[in-house]
Amino acid sequence: MWYNTRKGDLMSDAPWFVSPDGRTRFGPYTDADLRTMIAERRLLAASLVWRDGLPAWAPLSTIPDFQPDLARAPDSGLPTDVRMPIPPGELAPAPRSSSSITTLLVVGGALGGLCLILALLAAILLPALGKARSSARQIKDSTHIRGIHQGMVLWAQNNNDIYPLPSRIDRANATLAPGEPKDLPRHITSILIYNGFFSPELCVSPAESNPAFAIYPNYSYSTPPTAAAADKRLALWDPAFRALPMEYKSDSSADPGQGAFSYAYMPPVGRRLAKWSNTFRATEAALGNRGPAYNAVGSGATLSWILVPDQGPSADGSTEVGINSNTLLIHGGRSTWEGNICYNDNRVVFETDPAPIQARFSFSGLPVDLRTQPDNLFVDENDASRAKDSSTGVNSANSNILLRNWYGGDFDPDTGKLLDIPDHLWFD
């Protein structure tokens, strides 16, 4: 069935499409329609027509059925570009000739080839774009770490080359009340922010993989309301700032479970306290991306490290997390750690091994010629044997590198000084 737009009714004998000027096409029309247009001289002998079954468009004069009508209505003297008063939009389909089918096949093949090329380009370029984004995050992250360490160095230059120790600074208990733990990552970091060495934005890595970390939005740069002293102007930092999710907090207003410091410090306790200073030593790591937990395989010089098998992070971060650690996804993969580490000469190095060659340590119990070995940045190793000495705490007798934040420990009840970390290292 065909629909005649001029007459508005359904017609079964309307197969014709016409092109009066060779450019526009209209239809469908019945035989009677065409005869009327010929009689009214709106169709000429040169006008093109087509219907299903014809191999191509043809001049009206070549259609035998309409030759008598054309003879009765000669077209001499009429312009060759006569247009019919037909509503726009009624364009006829192109004739389905073999040449048209061939053209469609060629065009279709070309489009298919183009799609294949685009798919191949996408397969090549998308991983490259992903690597470019990853590289940009890594570089920006290294800038964050270097900026934090530069703040530590600038502080140390005015404080006997010692990095911030809140228990030594807040001796009048103006910031934290007597008996409160002071030497925690949250307070160390807050001192540096309060003194303008960097902002809270620098404390969260652009490559952060744990959604429990976010930029601290309400830092108080003066008269912090949670300070212990009645006169808040005496406070030396904002004690409401927090570093780790679910850590010890002195204020009840902070949202639980939200941390604001992506990185890890060397705990300033025991023999490692001597390294909490501006030593300029290229083998001492002071700060860097967090890392997973490892177990030792073998011993001595041939010892190697494997990720701790685990069920995932605990609610308070108190259990070791290796295979399922969020830290693997900061820069590495699901089974390998990679990250930025800042050494005490203020160099930031992108390491691809948890025990990098740069972080060398002399383990006193090994043979002299094998004594110096790469130090695992995230394991409390025995200074003599290189074996893993402690899991969720710190052996204060060791002095090798350990980058791991802590949420509690044993503190001096009068000064808030960190005395020991028996089992309060934090893992995610």
Secondary structure, DSSP 8 states (H G I E B T S, - for coil): -EEETTTTEEESS--EEEESSSS--EEEE-HHHHHHHHHTTSS-TT-EEE-TT-SS-EEGGG-GGGHHHHHHS--TTS-TT------TT--------HHHHHHHHHHHHHHHHHHHHHHHHHHHHHHHHHHHHHHHHHHHHHHHHHHHHHHHHHHHHTTTTB---HHHH-TT-SSS-TTS---SHHHHHHHHHHTTSS-GGGGS-TT---TTB---S---SSS-TT-SSSSGGG-SS-TT---STT---S-SSS-TT-B---EEE----GGGGGGSB----TT-EEEEE----EEEES-GGG-EEEE---S---TTS-S---TT-TTHHHHS-SS---EEEEETTS-EEEESSSS-TTSEEE-TTS-GGG-EEE--TTSEE-TTT-SEEESSS--TT--S-----BS--EE-TTT--EEE-SS-B---
